[in-house]
Structures are given as C-alpha cells and as structure tokens.
C-alpha cells in the first residue's frame, strides 16, 4: 500500500489537492468544487489503485443519523468530480467505476521529492544554467505551438450532438436544466395514468429522484439561481397554485394560489408554459387569469413580499403564456395566442412598451433564451407537435432560422452549451362503427390509419368519398379516399398545418383552413383536384369552415374582434358578416337550414344554436367538454356528440324528445382540439378520431451554440 510524506499536498497530472485547506488547483488555478466531491477525491487519493466501496464513502460523507437519498447523492458527487477533472465515466482518466461496488483512483500520483541541503558545486551551476537556456527555448517553442493550436481549434466549432436523455415509458413534459447544467427536472406520469409528478435526475445517469407524490398534475419546474430549490405548478382540486420544494426533496410550500382549471390539463402540456424564475431569485413570472372569461396575462410575484404585479393585458381568446426571463433578468419573452396561432413578444420587466418579434408560430410550444441574451429559441409545431421543429429568432425580431436539430421538438430549455427539449410521438387514427339504429352501433374497426396522424373525416354529400386531414406526407394536408378507404389522393401541398375539410352541398368543392400564409385563412379547392383558392386575407385567424345547406355561404370562426366568433361570407368570396356575439366556433347548419349549431372553442364547454335568420342563442348540450369542439355531428332529428361525463364515448341527443342515449364507448381517448366525428348521409356509419398512442422522450443537445 502506497504511503505519503508528511506533506498534505497531493499532486497528480496537472492537479494539486491541498488536504488542509480543501482546495483543488489545476496548473495553479483554483478549481471550483463542492465539499462532498472534494471529500470523495481525498478518500480515493488516500488509497490509490485500491477499491473504495460505496459504503465507505457513505460513512465519510454522511453521519449515521442523516437521512439522504444516498445513491442519487453519491452519483451526483462523482459526476461533479469527474466534470472538474475533465473526464467521463465511459473514458475514465483518474476514477474507475466498479459496478455496484465502488470506485478506484487509477491516475499517477506525484511523490514530493526530499529537499536537498548540500550546496551545489560550480559544474552543477553551469549545467543548471545550460538546462535553463534549453528549457527557455523549449518553452518558447511550446508557447508558439500552443498559440497556433488555440487559434486553429477556435476556428473549428464543436459539432452539436443530440441524444435521448429520458426515455422511460409514458409522457414527459417541461424539461428544465439546473444552473450548473448537471441536473434535469421534468414532469412525468410514471408510465401511465392521469397524475404527473416532478422528477430530478443527474445528467448522464439513469435513475431519477421523485420530488412530488400527490394525486395531482405537477408541471413546469424552474430552478432557483443557486440550484437549491425548484418552483413548479400544480393543478389539483383545492390546492392549485405555484409551489416551491428543495431540489433534492423535502417539504413543499405553496406561494401563490392560481386560477388554472382542471379541464386545462391538455393545454398545460400542449402549449401552456406557466412559470419562470428570475436570475436574481426575487421574482416568479407566471401566466394566469383573474376571471374565467378573460384571457391569461403575465404576472410577477415577489418572493420577498408575495405582492403581485400585472405585466401584460392582452386581448384575444387565449392570451399570454410561456413567460421566460432573459439572462440579465430585465426582459420577459412570452407567447401571445389565439386559437391555433401564436406570436412571440418581449416586454421590459420594469414596465414599458411590448415588442412583437414574430407571428404565426402556431401553438407556441415554449421559449428559451440563449445564454448571451441575443436570441430566443422557440418550438414551432401544430396542436400535437405535428411536423414540429426548433427555431431561433433575434431578440429584436427579424427572420427566424430553423435549427439543424429539434425535429418534433417542443419545450426547449438552455443552460450554457446544453439544450434539452421534449420530442413527442403521437398516433391518431380514424375509426369506423356501423350504426344499426340511431342509438346502437356494431363493432369498431381502425379504418384510416398510419404511423402518423389522421383526423377530421367528412363524408361527401353522396357518401361515396371521405375527405380528411393527415400528416402522412409530413405536415398536415388535405387527403381524400373512397368510402371504403381505398384510392387515397392528396389534395393540398402547402407543407403547413392544413385541415378541417368541409364539402359543399353539391360535392364539387371542399372548404378548409391553412396556416400556410402565416396566420390561418380559409381556402376552397375543387374535389377533383387543382389549385386552392384563398377566400380570406385578414391578419386575424380564420379557421374551421362549413357550408350553408344552400351552398351560398361559408361559415368560419374568426378572432378579428378579439375573441372567437362565428362569421359567414359568400362562398364565391366577399365581405364577411358576424353571426354570433357571445363566442362561437366550429359551426354547422341544421339539415333544414333553420338553425346554426356551434361550439365555443378551447375553454368554454357546451354546444349552442341560433336561428339562421337571427335571434337569441340557446345552449343545447352542456356536457360537450371544452376543447372537443370537433366531436359532434348534426343529423335530421338529433346530434351525435362526444360524452366524457364517465368513460369517453359517443351519445345521441334526440332533439324531438330531448332524450340522450349512449351509443358506444371509445376504445382509446379522443384527440383533443381535432375535428373528430362524422356521420354518413345514410346514417349507417360513424367515423371518429382516436388518440391511439402518445409518448415523449426528453432529448439533450451537447455543444449547443
């Protein structure tokens, strides 16, 4: 066993550890390292080449009466030590891992030479001077070589490396890197189920530490500047709000009650980031509303006084969300959105004029500042991250640039040269049921399906064809097939989110919406193919068209007044006319053309109707869940619709008797925010959309610039 002289300084390679002062230096420069990693290093250096067991290290680091997640904490200490020494577990230089046993120091330790007391002879002095001259020449050569090498290496930008970092089964959301870039916090449903908890893992290891264990939806973790605490959002009956918990686990406390609704579950994870912690640690920026009928705004919560100050006061059907502090803490970036369309804004934290950077980023799936504060990385994706990607835009606006990585990426988080994001995989298909009568159905079959997303089916007036939306070619586009599912034909090639097809009464044209112009507009295309014709060009969002029964009008939803209402315009083009005045979305006329039925979009449940010749609106169905605006279909004597009061299924409301009957249960969960239901003209077939699979992995980008 090696022994050491009385000196308490141990040197190895370019490093020097002073056991008395607890300092590690490299080439004379102090290396920043926490106490526990230093203790581990000292323990390994005391017995070089020998196994030091995990149990021995536990005894050195923690007293017997200390409760701690030992495995996670020791792994974290080893990881920090390796980072300080410039090595990895895969290619160790100094510390070797012996699986499940412990660690061993494998570097060469320099033994301090004994001091020489004898006075040097003259020839020794001459020899020493010659050595000094030669040494000086060699040092000069090395300096020139170093300068050349440094210049050459600076000219070569390290290549970004993308790899999965969390791949467990289930849905993972809102990843967040710690200030030291070594830990990742995220929300996970544990592989399945409706509840989400917060987890923390050390980057480069497999095990995760569960922080929260409530039957709630916990999401959007953000780190304090010193990395000791995590603030997060929780949705649970009687306890919704902003909480803070120690980063390695402990007692949580609520610092702010909020008005987030339980039915906003999918909004939370699909595009509603809620929280950001200021770099100085004094403020939390969050998105909330003070009234259920108003859009969300950005607020600032002082952690010293718990006072709240409103930063934004938007108009529109959705509002402001995804607040993120700039690295210097002086500016907030955020999304401002309406149905399906989002913009990126910045605003001074101290108050002042807002600046719009870009419009048309679809659903606004998260923002992250680059470390220098010059750019903002954002996710541009549809409602289920279809054809999604990560983009970058200057903080002063201008042209956005797509990053080389980030396919299907959302919710970016950046620390230094590391970026993490969630990559979503989803599979939505169109299912079919034969209907024996108005209130009974036969067995189901997966009708129009692929590995991508298929939704929004609509039968042609004669029942011979089906129009639908699909991402099988990349982005959502319009497709058509026969009533038996054969003869697939692609109708549009916008390479942008395009869908919600609606047939004209004569079957010759199909109206649809597309975000190809930047914001959403209404288009018409011949059912036999050809170039689409654009009908709207207002800077607002125009979506979800349908035809009047006589073919003279096209109804659509528009937020041009600040919130979504139903409008109509001549089917040949012309000036639109407002139809609803208390909210409206996704409208269809009754079969006799006397009434217009409509939902109210993302946040308002129910199905409503208004006489087509004018009059007061009446609520027809109050159990149609908010966000499922596309899951209903009008027939002669009633309405088929999605019923989620118990297990999701299709129900039928008889308009003559006001009686509701359950028709069948869904096999899987419905696809939210999608046009999901159609009934054939002969009322013998029902088509419906289901979310058959949904998963997310968290990806890590090394060497991000």
WOBEL-V807109 format. One record per backbone hydrogen bond with DSSP energy under -0.5 kcal/mol. CO is the residue of the C=O (numbers start at 1). NH is the residue of the N-H. If there is no record, write none. Layout:
((CO NH) (CO NH))
This chain:
((8 10) (8 19) (10 17) (11 110) (12 15) (14 27) (15 12) (16 18) (16 25) (17 10) (17 19) (18 22) (18 23) (23 18) (24 31) (25 16) (26 29) (29 26) (30 32) (31 24) (31 33) (34 38) (35 39) (36 40) (37 41) (38 42) (39 43) (40 44) (41 45) (42 46) (43 47) (44 47) (45 48) (47 50) (50 105) (51 53) (52 103) (53 57) (54 58) (55 59) (56 60) (57 61) (58 62) (63 66) (65 67) (66 68) (68 70) (69 73) (70 74) (71 75) (72 76) (73 77) (74 78) (75 79) (76 80) (77 81) (78 82) (79 83) (80 84) (81 85) (82 86) (82 87) (83 86) (89 92) (91 88) (94 96) (94 106) (94 107) (96 104) (97 99) (98 101) (98 102) (101 54) (102 98) (103 52) (104 96) (104 106) (105 49) (107 109) (108 13) (109 111) (110 11) (110 112) (115 117) (121 125) (122 126) (123 127) (124 128) (125 129) (126 130) (127 131) (128 132) (129 133) (130 134) (131 135) (132 136) (133 137) (134 138) (135 139) (136 140) (137 141) (138 142) (139 143) (140 144) (141 145) (142 146) (143 147) (144 148) (145 149) (146 150) (147 151) (148 152) (149 153) (150 154) (151 155) (153 156) (155 157) (161 702) (163 700) (166 698) (170 172) (170 696) (171 189) (173 187) (174 221) (176 185) (178 181) (182 203) (183 178) (184 201) (185 176) (186 199) (187 173) (188 197) (189 192) (196 218) (197 188) (198 211) (198 212) (199 186) (200 209) (201 184) (202 205) (207 202) (208 210) (209 200) (209 211) (214 216) (216 196) (216 218) (217 235) (219 233) (222 231) (224 227) (228 247) (229 224) (230 245) (231 222) (232 243) (233 219) (234 236) (234 241) (235 217) (236 239) (236 240) (240 258) (241 234) (242 255) (242 256) (243 232) (244 253) (245 230) (246 249) (253 244) (256 242) (261 264) (262 265) (264 268) (265 269) (266 270) (267 271) (267 272) (271 273) (273 322) (274 287) (276 285) (278 281) (282 303) (283 278) (284 301) (285 276) (286 299) (288 297) (291 294) (296 320) (297 288) (298 311) (298 312) (299 286) (300 302) (300 309) (301 284) (301 303) (302 306) (307 302) (309 300) (318 296) (319 337) (321 335) (324 333) (326 329) (330 349) (331 326) (332 347) (333 324) (334 345) (335 321) (336 343) (337 318) (337 319) (338 340) (338 341) (341 338) (342 360) (342 361) (343 336) (344 357) (344 358) (345 334) (346 355) (347 332) (348 351) (355 346) (355 357) (357 398) (358 344) (361 364) (361 381) (364 366) (365 411) (366 379) (368 377) (370 373) (374 395) (375 370) (376 393) (377 368) (378 391) (379 365) (379 381) (380 389) (381 363) (382 385) (385 388) (386 382) (388 408) (389 380) (390 403) (391 378) (392 401) (393 376) (394 397) (401 392) (406 409) (408 424) (410 422) (413 420) (415 418) (417 704) (418 415) (419 701) (420 413) (421 699) (422 410) (422 424) (423 697) (425 695) (427 692) (427 693) (428 454) (429 431) (429 690) (430 447) (430 448) (431 688) (432 445) (433 686) (434 436) (434 442) (437 440) (440 436) (440 437) (443 434) (445 432) (445 447) (447 449) (448 430) (452 428) (453 471) (455 469) (458 467) (460 463) (464 483) (465 460) (466 481) (467 458) (468 479) (469 455) (470 477) (471 474) (476 498) (477 470) (478 491) (478 492) (479 468) (480 489) (481 466) (482 485) (486 482) (489 480) (496 498) (497 515) (499 513) (502 511) (504 507) (508 527) (509 504) (510 525) (511 502) (512 523) (513 499) (514 521) (515 518) (520 542) (521 514) (522 535) (522 536) (523 512) (524 533) (525 510) (526 529) (533 524) (540 542) (541 559) (543 557) (546 555) (548 551) (552 571) (553 548) (554 569) (555 546) (556 567) (557 543) (558 565) (559 562) (563 561) (564 584) (565 558) (566 579) (566 580) (567 556) (568 577) (569 554) (570 573) (577 568) (585 599) (586 599) (588 597) (590 593) (594 612) (595 590) (595 597) (596 610) (597 588) (598 608) (599 585) (601 627) (603 605) (604 600) (607 620) (607 621) (608 598) (609 618) (610 596) (611 614) (618 609) (621 607) (623 625) (623 644) (624 606) (625 628) (627 673) (628 631) (630 632) (630 676) (630 677) (631 642) (633 640) (635 638) (637 655) (637 656) (638 635) (639 653) (640 633) (641 651) (642 644) (643 649) (648 666) (649 643) (650 663) (650 664) (651 641) (652 654) (652 661) (653 639) (653 655) (654 658) (654 659) (659 654) (661 652) (663 441) (664 650) (669 691) (670 672) (671 674) (674 676) (675 456) (676 689) (678 687) (680 683) (684 435) (685 680) (686 433) (687 678) (688 431) (689 671) (690 429) (690 692) (691 669) (693 427) (695 425) (697 423) (697 699) (698 165) (698 166) (699 421) (700 163) (700 702) (701 419) (702 161))
